[in-house]
Amino acid sequence: MNSDRYGSDVLAPGWRTRGTKTSRTIPAELDLVVEVVGDGWCGAVTRVEAGTVELEDGKGRRRAFPLGGGFLLEGEPVILERPRQAPRGRTRTASGSFAAADDRARVALPSRILVEGKHDAELVEKVWGADLRAEGVAVELLAGLDHLDELLAAEPPGPGRRYGVLVDHLVPGSKESRIAEGILRGPHGAHLRIVGHPYVDVWQCVKPQAVGIRAWPVVPRGQDWKTGICRGLGWPAESAEDIGRAWQRILARVTTFRDLEPAVLGRVEELIDFVTVGES
């Protein structure tokens, strides 16, 4: 018996696509790893917004692509769509922790976290705000590590009032490290934790890839750092308003802990643990 290699009806619907692979539609969930057809770029989904999906490859580089077809998942063609609303159940906060079932803020604890400036506070709120509200931990501004002694004298810490302090540029031999060491040797050291990151400013705690740049510009010694960063990136830097808008531009690119450098992630988590010890 001879087989008909062309089928019984060459004009039947679908004869042109018979035997070809069809793309299935899937939501572009965070951490989903896909490959871009014809491009060779392979990465995990880090952000979906404005009709685009951002992928991060194994070297931490990020690129944005239009949502839709043109992707492969385990070698099979797929169409990426915006994720649907998350189902009811356990969700994660921007810090990566599970959100509490009852997300109402607690009454603030006597213990608190202190940061040096407004930008530091806004970054901590953006990533850890939900966790801090669930724990009842307030974040307060120091306006510089030089003012910590004054605050400790006015409101001394103790067994029920712990202070965690996040400091910029806390590296061996720096002015900040000398101030911190002196305070920790003082009478309040037992109820105080001072930690920091190695960067000149909290702006650098945001990964360059999250901002869409290869690296943060190098600012010559003696030049205002934030002004130098803005000029190095080609952004306006003539006024305080320009600097403020630059920070908001950077902060807007931070959506989860993945957008921050590990050097600051661990330090903030350490402070949260320290100030909530023994609290329920």
ROZA-21853 format. One line per 2 residues: their letters; for each residue x, z, y of N, C-alpha, C, O. Coordinates in steps of 0.1 Angstrom, whole numbers, plus 5000, padded with zeros to 4 digits. Last residue first. Example, Ala and Ser with C-alpha at 12.3 -4.5 7.8 and 13.67 -1.06 7.14 Angstrom:
// ROZA-21853
sa = 5128/5071/4978/5137/5071/4989/5129/5079/5000/5134/5080/5011 | 5132/5078/4943/5123/5078/4955/5132/5078/4967/5142/5085/4967
//
This chain:
// ROZA-21853
se = 5084/5694/5406/5075/5688/5397/5064/5681/5405/5055/5676/5399 | 5119/5700/5410/5106/5698/5416/5097/5691/5405/5102/5685/5396
gv = 5144/5702/5399/5136/5714/5398/5122/5712/5404/5114/5722/5404 | 5157/5678/5421/5160/5687/5409/5151/5699/5410/5150/5706/5420
tv = 5155/5661/5442/5142/5664/5435/5145/5673/5422/5136/5676/5415 | 5179/5656/5453/5170/5664/5461/5157/5667/5454/5149/5675/5459
fd = 5192/5642/5432/5197/5655/5437/5187/5663/5444/5185/5675/5442 | 5178/5619/5428/5178/5629/5417/5183/5642/5422/5177/5653/5418
il = 5183/5607/5453/5169/5610/5449/5169/5620/5438/5161/5630/5438 | 5211/5604/5451/5205/5613/5461/5191/5616/5457/5187/5628/5459
ee = 5213/5585/5430/5219/5598/5429/5213/5608/5439/5211/5620/5435 | 5200/5563/5441/5194/5569/5430/5200/5583/5428/5193/5593/5424
vr = 5219/5557/5461/5206/5562/5465/5199/5568/5453/5192/5579/5455 | 5241/5550/5445/5242/5561/5454/5229/5566/5458/5226/5578/5459
gl = 5233/5528/5430/5236/5540/5423/5237/5552/5432/5233/5563/5428 | 5230/5509/5451/5219/5512/5442/5222/5526/5436/5213/5535/5436
va = 5255/5504/5463/5245/5512/5471/5234/5517/5462/5228/5527/5464 | 5269/5490/5444/5276/5501/5451/5266/5510/5459/5269/5522/5460
pe = 5254/5467/5437/5253/5479/5428/5259/5492/5435/5256/5503/5432 | 5236/5453/5465/5248/5455/5458/5248/5468/5449/5242/5478/5453
ld = 5202/5439/5462/5212/5448/5467/5225/5450/5459/5224/5447/5446 | 5183/5425/5449/5189/5419/5461/5200/5427/5467/5205/5423/5477
rf = 5173/5441/5429/5183/5430/5425/5189/5423/5437/5200/5417/5435 | 5154/5457/5439/5168/5462/5438/5178/5451/5435/5190/5453/5438
tt = 5135/5433/5459/5137/5442/5448/5151/5447/5448/5159/5442/5456 | 5135/5419/5483/5122/5422/5477/5123/5432/5465/5114/5440/5463
vr = 5150/5408/5512/5151/5419/5501/5137/5422/5496/5128/5426/5503 | 5145/5392/5532/5150/5386/5520/5152/5396/5509/5154/5392/5497
al = 5140/5408/5554/5129/5400/5548/5132/5394/5534/5124/5390/5526 | 5165/5417/5562/5156/5426/5554/5145/5418/5547/5140/5422/5536
ir = 5174/5394/5576/5180/5398/5564/5171/5407/5556/5170/5405/5543 | 5155/5394/5597/5157/5382/5589/5164/5385/5576/5160/5380/5566
qw = 5160/5419/5608/5147/5416/5602/5147/5404/5593/5141/5403/5583 | 5186/5414/5618/5184/5424/5607/5170/5421/5600/5170/5422/5588
ar = 5180/5395/5638/5189/5392/5627/5187/5401/5615/5186/5397/5604 | 5164/5410/5655/5158/5399/5648/5167/5395/5636/5162/5391/5626
gi = 5184/5428/5665/5173/5433/5657/5166/5422/5649/5162/5425/5638 | 5201/5410/5678/5206/5418/5666/5195/5423/5658/5195/5423/5646
de = 5184/5402/5698/5189/5392/5689/5194/5399/5676/5192/5394/5665 | 5180/5426/5712/5169/5419/5705/5173/5409/5695/5167/5408/5684
as = 5205/5430/5723/5200/5439/5712/5189/5433/5705/5187/5436/5693 | 5220/5397/5727/5212/5409/5732/5209/5417/5720/5211/5414/5708
ea = 5233/5375/5716/5235/5378/5731/5229/5391/5735/5232/5396/5746 | 5232/5361/5693/5238/5374/5693/5241/5379/5707/5251/5386/5709
pw = 5217/5337/5670/5218/5343/5684/5224/5357/5683/5220/5365/5674 | 5238/5326/5643/5226/5332/5648/5228/5337/5662/5239/5340/5666
gl = 5260/5317/5629/5254/5307/5638/5240/5312/5643/5232/5304/5647 | 5274/5335/5614/5263/5328/5607/5256/5318/5616/5247/5311/5611
gr = 5291/5345/5633/5297/5338/5622/5286/5330/5614/5290/5320/5607 | 5273/5357/5650/5280/5345/5655/5286/5338/5643/5286/5325/5643
ci = 5265/5378/5633/5255/5369/5638/5262/5356/5642/5257/5345/5639 | 5290/5392/5629/5282/5386/5618/5273/5375/5622/5272/5365/5617
gt = 5296/5400/5655/5304/5390/5649/5298/5384/5637/5299/5372/5634 | 5275/5418/5660/5276/5406/5668/5284/5396/5661/5281/5384/5662
kw = 5282/5437/5640/5270/5430/5639/5269/5417/5648/5264/5407/5644 | 5308/5445/5650/5306/5440/5637/5294/5431/5636/5294/5420/5631
dq = 5326/5438/5679/5314/5445/5674/5310/5438/5661/5309/5425/5661 | 5361/5437/5673/5349/5430/5677/5337/5438/5671/5338/5442/5660
gr = 5382/5450/5661/5380/5452/5675/5368/5445/5681/5364/5448/5692 | 5390/5425/5637/5391/5439/5641/5390/5440/5657/5396/5432/5664
pv = 5367/5399/5631/5380/5403/5635/5380/5418/5640/5370/5422/5646 | 5347/5396/5602/5347/5399/5617/5361/5405/5621/5365/5415/5615
vp = 5338/5372/5579/5349/5382/5583/5349/5384/5598/5351/5374/5605 | 5305/5368/5567/5316/5364/5576/5326/5376/5578/5322/5387/5578
wa = 5295/5372/5534/5294/5377/5547/5306/5373/5555/5318/5374/5550 | 5290/5342/5514/5297/5355/5517/5294/5359/5531/5291/5351/5539
ri = 5271/5322/5512/5281/5324/5501/5288/5337/5502/5290/5344/5492 | 5236/5328/5517/5249/5325/5522/5259/5328/5511/5256/5335/5501
gv = 5210/5338/5513/5212/5324/5513/5226/5319/5518/5227/5308/5523 | 5205/5364/5510/5204/5359/5523/5205/5344/5524/5202/5338/5534
aq = 5212/5367/5483/5198/5369/5487/5195/5364/5501/5184/5360/5504 | 5239/5362/5484/5231/5352/5478/5216/5354/5481/5208/5345/5482
pk = 5249/5386/5495/5250/5373/5503/5240/5363/5497/5234/5356/5505 | 5230/5415/5490/5239/5405/5484/5238/5392/5493/5227/5388/5497
vc = 5232/5442/5513/5224/5431/5508/5233/5420/5502/5242/5416/5509 | 5252/5457/5523/5246/5461/5511/5237/5451/5505/5233/5452/5493
qw = 5257/5447/5548/5265/5442/5537/5260/5447/5523/5265/5442/5513 | 5241/5463/5564/5238/5448/5562/5245/5443/5550/5239/5435/5543
vd = 5253/5487/5566/5243/5486/5556/5239/5471/5554/5234/5468/5544 | 5288/5482/5572/5275/5484/5577/5265/5482/5565/5268/5475/5556
vy = 5312/5482/5557/5312/5486/5571/5298/5489/5576/5297/5499/5584 | 5309/5496/5523/5307/5485/5533/5307/5490/5548/5303/5502/5550
ph = 5310/5514/5503/5322/5510/5509/5321/5500/5521/5331/5497/5527 | 5285/5541/5505/5290/5528/5500/5302/5524/5508/5305/5529/5518
gv = 5282/5576/5497/5282/5564/5505/5286/5552/5498/5290/5552/5486 | 5271/5610/5498/5276/5599/5491/5275/5587/5500/5269/5587/5511
ir = 5268/5644/5497/5271/5633/5506/5277/5622/5498/5288/5624/5492 | 5246/5670/5492/5253/5659/5485/5255/5648/5495/5245/5642/5501
lh = 5242/5705/5493/5244/5692/5501/5251/5682/5492/5260/5685/5485 | 5244/5730/5485/5231/5725/5486/5231/5711/5493/5220/5707/5499
ag = 5271/5737/5487/5264/5739/5474/5251/5732/5474/5246/5728/5463 | 5279/5735/5515/5282/5725/5505/5275/5725/5492/5273/5715/5485
hp = 5275/5752/5535/5263/5745/5531/5266/5735/5519/5257/5728/5514 | 5299/5762/5544/5290/5771/5538/5278/5764/5532/5271/5770/5524
gr = 5324/5735/5537/5317/5746/5545/5307/5754/5538/5305/5752/5525 | 5331/5713/5524/5339/5726/5521/5333/5738/5529/5337/5749/5526
li = 5315/5694/5534/5312/5699/5520/5320/5711/5517/5316/5719/5508 | 5326/5690/5559/5313/5696/5558/5310/5702/5544/5305/5712/5542
ge = 5351/5678/5552/5351/5690/5559/5337/5697/5558/5337/5710/5557 | 5342/5654/5539/5350/5664/5531/5350/5678/5538/5349/5688/5532
ai = 5329/5641/5560/5322/5645/5548/5329/5656/5541/5323/5666/5536 | 5351/5636/5577/5340/5644/5582/5332/5649/5570/5329/5661/5569
rs = 5366/5619/5561/5372/5632/5565/5361/5641/5570/5361/5653/5568 | 5349/5597/5557/5353/5606/5545/5359/5619/5549/5357/5629/5543
ek = 5347/5587/5583/5335/5592/5576/5339/5601/5564/5333/5611/5562 | 5373/5578/5587/5368/5589/5596/5356/5595/5589/5354/5608/5589
sg = 5390/5571/5556/5382/5568/5567/5377/5580/5575/5378/5591/5570 | 5403/5580/5533/5410/5579/5545/5403/5575/5557/5408/5575/5568
pv = 5382/5563/5510/5393/5572/5512/5401/5569/5525/5404/5558/5528 | 5350/5555/5524/5361/5551/5516/5373/5561/5519/5373/5567/5530
lh = 5321/5548/5534/5327/5561/5529/5338/5557/5519/5335/5556/5507 | 5305/5531/5549/5319/5530/5549/5326/5543/5545/5335/5548/5551
dv = 5276/5551/5556/5283/5538/5556/5298/5540/5556/5303/5550/5561 | 5260/5575/5536/5269/5572/5546/5275/5558/5545/5278/5554/5534
lv = 5233/5597/5529/5239/5584/5526/5247/5579/5538/5242/5578/5549 | 5228/5629/5517/5232/5621/5529/5238/5608/5524/5247/5608/5516
gy = 5204/5653/5509/5212/5642/5504/5215/5633/5515/5206/5628/5522 | 5197/5687/5508/5199/5675/5517/5208/5665/5509/5219/5669/5505
rr = 5173/5710/5497/5185/5703/5495/5185/5690/5504/5175/5684/5507 | 5158/5738/5496/5159/5728/5506/5173/5721/5505/5183/5725/5511
gp = 5159/5759/5479/5147/5751/5479/5147/5740/5490/5137/5734/5492 | 5186/5768/5483/5181/5765/5469/5168/5757/5469/5167/5749/5460
gp = 5193/5751/5514/5194/5763/5505/5188/5759/5492/5186/5747/5489 | 5204/5741/5547/5199/5738/5534/5200/5751/5526/5207/5761/5529
pe = 5194/5750/5581/5203/5751/5570/5197/5748/5556/5185/5752/5554 | 5188/5737/5608/5179/5738/5596/5188/5739/5584/5190/5729/5577
aa = 5209/5740/5626/5195/5742/5630/5186/5744/5619/5177/5753/5620 | 5231/5733/5611/5231/5746/5618/5216/5750/5622/5212/5761/5622
ll = 5225/5708/5602/5227/5719/5592/5226/5733/5599/5221/5742/5593 | 5225/5694/5626/5213/5695/5619/5214/5707/5609/5204/5714/5607
ed = 5252/5696/5634/5242/5702/5643/5229/5704/5635/5222/5714/5636 | 5265/5682/5613/5268/5697/5615/5257/5703/5624/5253/5714/5621
lh = 5256/5656/5617/5252/5663/5606/5254/5678/5607/5245/5686/5603 | 5265/5640/5637/5255/5649/5641/5250/5657/5629/5241/5666/5630
dl = 5284/5622/5627/5289/5632/5636/5278/5643/5639/5282/5654/5643 | 5270/5602/5614/5275/5614/5606/5280/5625/5615/5279/5637/5610
ga = 5242/5589/5631/5256/5591/5630/5260/5603/5622/5254/5614/5624 | 5215/5593/5631/5221/5587/5643/5236/5589/5643/5242/5591/5653
ll = 5200/5603/5611/5210/5612/5616/5216/5606/5629/5221/5614/5638 | 5166/5601/5601/5178/5595/5607/5187/5606/5613/5183/5616/5618
ev = 5151/5608/5569/5153/5611/5583/5166/5604/5588/5176/5602/5581 | 5127/5605/5544/5140/5600/5549/5140/5602/5564/5131/5598/5571
av = 5111/5628/5522/5112/5622/5534/5126/5617/5537/5136/5623/5533 | 5095/5629/5491/5108/5630/5497/5108/5622/5510/5105/5610/5510
ge = 5075/5628/5472/5073/5637/5484/5086/5639/5491/5088/5649/5497 | 5075/5612/5451/5082/5624/5449/5080/5634/5461/5083/5646/5460
ar = 5060/5590/5461/5055/5597/5449/5062/5610/5447/5056/5620/5441 | 5077/5583/5482/5064/5589/5485/5058/5596/5473/5052/5606/5474
ld = 5099/5574/5467/5101/5585/5476/5087/5592/5479/5086/5604/5480 | 5088/5551/5454/5093/5563/5446/5094/5575/5455/5091/5586/5450
ag = 5081/5535/5476/5071/5540/5467/5076/5552/5458/5068/5561/5456 | 5107/5531/5488/5097/5537/5495/5086/5543/5485/5082/5554/5487
wv = 5130/5517/5479/5126/5530/5472/5114/5537/5478/5111/5548/5474 | 5130/5493/5494/5133/5493/5480/5128/5506/5473/5123/5505/5462
ke = 5123/5499/5520/5119/5486/5514/5120/5487/5499/5111/5481/5492 | 5135/5524/5526/5121/5523/5525/5116/5510/5518/5107/5511/5509
vl = 5162/5515/5527/5158/5525/5517/5143/5525/5515/5138/5525/5504 | 5160/5498/5550/5163/5493/5537/5159/5502/5525/5154/5498/5515
ea = 5152/5516/5570/5143/5505/5566/5147/5499/5553/5138/5495/5545 | 5175/5533/5571/5162/5539/5567/5152/5528/5563/5145/5529/5553
dh = 5194/5515/5580/5196/5522/5567/5182/5527/5562/5179/5525/5550 | 5184/5509/5605/5185/5499/5595/5187/5504/5581/5181/5499/5571
kg = 5187/5534/5618/5174/5528/5616/5174/5518/5605/5165/5517/5596 | 5213/5555/5603/5206/5547/5613/5193/5541/5609/5189/5542/5597
ev = 5222/5573/5582/5229/5572/5595/5221/5565/5606/5222/5568/5618 | 5199/5595/5565/5207/5582/5566/5212/5581/5581/5207/5588/5590
li = 5190/5620/5542/5194/5616/5556/5202/5604/5556/5211/5602/5547 | 5163/5632/5524/5174/5623/5524/5177/5619/5538/5168/5615/5546
rs = 5153/5666/5516/5151/5653/5522/5164/5645/5521/5175/5650/5517 | 5132/5695/5509/5144/5687/5507/5142/5673/5512/5131/5668/5513
pl = 5106/5702/5512/5116/5707/5522/5129/5699/5521/5136/5697/5531 | 5084/5674/5506/5092/5685/5501/5101/5690/5513/5104/5682/5522
av = 5053/5663/5518/5067/5662/5518/5074/5675/5514/5070/5686/5518 | 5027/5658/5495/5031/5666/5507/5047/5666/5506/5052/5669/5496
ra = 5027/5625/5481/5026/5639/5480/5030/5645/5493/5035/5639/5502 | 5006/5596/5482/5018/5603/5486/5016/5618/5485/5006/5623/5488
rd = 4991/5581/5453/4989/5588/5466/5002/5596/5469/5008/5602/5461 | 4992/5568/5429/5001/5564/5439/4999/5571/5453/5005/5566/5463
da = 4990/5576/5398/4984/5581/5410/4994/5578/5421/5004/5586/5423 | 5009/5565/5381/4995/5561/5379/4987/5565/5392/4978/5558/5396
aa = 5039/5552/5396/5031/5563/5391/5016/5559/5391/5012/5551/5399 | 5057/5525/5384/5049/5530/5394/5041/5541/5388/5035/5540/5377
fs = 5090/5526/5370/5075/5524/5367/5068/5531/5378/5071/5543/5382 | 5116/5511/5389/5110/5522/5382/5096/5519/5380/5090/5511/5387
gs = 5126/5491/5406/5127/5489/5391/5121/5500/5383/5120/5498/5371 | 5122/5493/5432/5135/5499/5427/5136/5496/5412/5147/5499/5407
at = 5097/5483/5436/5108/5474/5440/5121/5480/5435/5131/5472/5434 | 5080/5494/5406/5082/5494/5420/5094/5485/5423/5101/5479/5414
rt = 5060/5480/5380/5072/5485/5385/5073/5484/5400/5067/5475/5406 | 5030/5491/5362/5038/5481/5370/5051/5488/5375/5052/5500/5375
rg = 5008/5496/5337/5020/5501/5343/5027/5489/5350/5030/5479/5344 | 4976/5482/5346/4985/5489/5337/4997/5493/5344/4997/5494/5356
rp = 4959/5452/5351/4959/5466/5353/4968/5472/5342/4968/5468/5331 | 4980/5423/5356/4969/5430/5350/4970/5445/5352/4981/5450/5355
aq = 4989/5407/5387/4993/5415/5375/4981/5422/5369/4973/5427/5377 | 4977/5375/5394/4977/5389/5398/4980/5397/5385/4974/5395/5375
rp = 4999/5349/5382/4986/5355/5385/4987/5369/5389/4997/5375/5386 | 5027/5333/5396/5021/5342/5387/5007/5347/5392/5005/5349/5404
re = 5026/5298/5403/5026/5311/5409/5020/5321/5399/5009/5319/5394 | 5040/5278/5376/5029/5281/5386/5031/5295/5392/5038/5303/5385
li = 5058/5253/5361/5058/5266/5367/5047/5267/5377/5046/5259/5386 | 5056/5235/5332/5052/5235/5346/5051/5249/5351/5043/5257/5346
vp = 5081/5225/5308/5071/5234/5313/5068/5231/5328/5076/5226/5335 | 5096/5212/5278/5091/5210/5292/5080/5219/5296/5071/5221/5289
eg = 5119/5231/5259/5106/5225/5260/5102/5223/5275/5104/5232/5283 | 5143/5245/5260/5143/5231/5256/5130/5223/5257/5130/5211/5256
el = 5136/5270/5269/5141/5269/5255/5140/5254/5251/5136/5252/5239 | 5120/5253/5293/5120/5266/5287/5123/5265/5273/5115/5261/5265
lf = 5126/5233/5321/5126/5234/5306/5127/5249/5303/5135/5256/5309 | 5109/5215/5347/5117/5227/5342/5116/5226/5327/5107/5221/5321
gg = 5092/5197/5359/5106/5195/5361/5115/5207/5356/5126/5208/5360 | 5063/5208/5379/5070/5203/5367/5085/5202/5370/5090/5205/5381
gl = 5060/5237/5400/5054/5226/5393/5062/5222/5381/5068/5230/5375 | 5077/5247/5430/5069/5250/5419/5063/5237/5413/5061/5227/5420
pf = 5109/5235/5441/5094/5235/5442/5088/5239/5429/5092/5236/5418 | 5136/5259/5442/5130/5247/5437/5115/5247/5439/5109/5258/5439
ar = 5165/5275/5454/5151/5274/5454/5146/5260/5450/5153/5250/5454 | 5193/5294/5441/5187/5281/5446/5172/5281/5445/5167/5287/5436
rr = 5221/5316/5439/5206/5313/5440/5203/5300/5446/5209/5296/5456 | 5246/5331/5418/5242/5321/5428/5227/5318/5428/5221/5318/5417
gk = 5254/5347/5398/5247/5354/5410/5244/5344/5421/5239/5348/5431 | 5263/5335/5376/5273/5339/5385/5267/5345/5398/5274/5348/5408
gd = 5240/5327/5362/5248/5338/5356/5259/5343/5365/5265/5353/5363 | 5216/5320/5388/5223/5317/5376/5232/5329/5372/5232/5339/5378
el = 5183/5324/5399/5197/5330/5400/5204/5327/5387/5200/5330/5376 | 5158/5306/5417/5165/5309/5404/5179/5314/5406/5186/5309/5415
ev = 5127/5307/5432/5141/5309/5434/5147/5313/5420/5142/5322/5413 | 5101/5284/5439/5106/5294/5429/5121/5295/5431/5128/5285/5431
tg = 5076/5277/5463/5089/5275/5457/5092/5287/5448/5086/5297/5448 | 5053/5282/5478/5053/5270/5469/5067/5267/5463/5069/5257/5457
ae = 5058/5307/5490/5056/5295/5498/5058/5282/5490/5064/5272/5494 | 5076/5322/5463/5069/5323/5476/5068/5309/5482/5077/5301/5480
vr = 5092/5342/5440/5082/5331/5441/5075/5332/5454/5068/5342/5456 | 5123/5351/5427/5114/5352/5438/5105/5340/5437/5109/5329/5434
tv = 5139/5349/5404/5140/5361/5412/5130/5363/5423/5128/5374/5428 | 5142/5337/5372/5134/5337/5384/5136/5350/5391/5135/5361/5385
ag = 5175/5327/5362/5163/5336/5360/5155/5336/5373/5161/5335/5384 | 5187/5293/5354/5188/5307/5360/5175/5314/5358/5165/5309/5352
cw = 5205/5264/5356/5198/5273/5347/5199/5287/5353/5210/5292/5356 | 5209/5231/5365/5209/5244/5370/5200/5253/5360/5189/5249/5357
gd = 5207/5205/5357/5217/5213/5350/5217/5227/5354/5223/5236/5348 | 5191/5184/5365/5200/5190/5375/5211/5199/5369/5222/5200/5374
gv = 5174/5174/5347/5182/5165/5354/5192/5171/5364/5199/5163/5370 | 5153/5203/5350/5155/5190/5344/5164/5180/5352/5161/5179/5364
ve = 5165/5235/5351/5160/5224/5359/5163/5211/5353/5175/5208/5351 | 5156/5261/5328/5166/5251/5332/5159/5240/5341/5147/5236/5338
vv = 5148/5296/5330/5145/5282/5328/5156/5273/5333/5165/5278/5340 | 5139/5328/5323/5150/5320/5324/5146/5305/5321/5141/5303/5310
ld = 5122/5353/5341/5120/5342/5332/5132/5332/5334/5135/5329/5346 | 5125/5372/5361/5134/5373/5350/5132/5362/5340/5140/5361/5330
le = 5090/5371/5371/5104/5376/5373/5112/5376/5361/5107/5381/5350 | 5072/5342/5361/5074/5356/5361/5088/5359/5364/5097/5352/5361
ap = 5055/5317/5367/5069/5319/5370/5072/5334/5372/5073/5339/5383 | 5032/5309/5341/5035/5316/5353/5050/5318/5355/5057/5321/5345
it = 5030/5276/5327/5033/5290/5325/5035/5296/5339/5040/5289/5348 | 5018/5247/5311/5018/5255/5323/5020/5270/5321/5013/5275/5313
rs = 5036/5224/5292/5026/5234/5292/5028/5242/5305/5040/5243/5310 | 5040/5189/5288/5044/5201/5295/5033/5211/5294/5021/5208/5297
tk = 5044/5171/5258/5036/5174/5270/5041/5187/5275/5044/5196/5268 | 5064/5146/5242/5061/5160/5245/5053/5162/5258/5056/5155/5268
tg = 5050/5117/5225/5058/5123/5235/5054/5138/5237/5043/5142/5234 | 5032/5108/5206/5045/5111/5201/5054/5117/5212/5065/5122/5209
rt = 5015/5088/5230/5015/5093/5216/5029/5096/5211/5037/5087/5212 | 5012/5076/5254/5019/5089/5253/5020/5095/5239/5025/5106/5238
rw = 4998/5053/5249/5011/5052/5256/5019/5065/5254/5031/5064/5254 | 4974/5060/5238/4984/5053/5229/4997/5053/5236/5007/5052/5229
gp = 4953/5072/5250/4965/5080/5248/4975/5073/5240/4985/5079/5236 | 4926/5055/5235/4931/5063/5246/4943/5071/5242/4943/5076/5230
al = 4935/5024/5218/4928/5037/5218/4934/5046/5229/4946/5044/5233 | 4947/5000/5215/4941/5002/5228/4933/5015/5229/4926/5018/5238
vd = 4956/4999/5189/4966/5000/5200/4960/5003/5213/4967/5007/5223 | 4944/5012/5162/4939/5007/5174/4949/5009/5185/4950/5020/5191
sg = 4959/5021/5140/4947/5013/5137/4941/5006/5150/4935/4996/5149 | 4995/5017/5141/4982/5024/5142/4970/5015/5141/4972/5003/5141
yr = 5018/5003/5138/5012/5003/5151/5000/5011/5153/4994/5013/5164 | 5023/5003/5111/5032/5011/5120/5027/5012/5134/5032/5020/5141
ds = 5004/5008/5085/5003/5001/5098/5011/5009/5108/5007/5019/5113 | 5017/5005/5052/5012/5013/5063/5013/5005/5076/5021/4996/5077
nm = 5006/4991/5021/5014/4990/5033/5008/4998/5044/4996/4999/5046 | 5009/5000/4988/5000/5000/5000/5009/5000/5012/5018/5008/5014
//
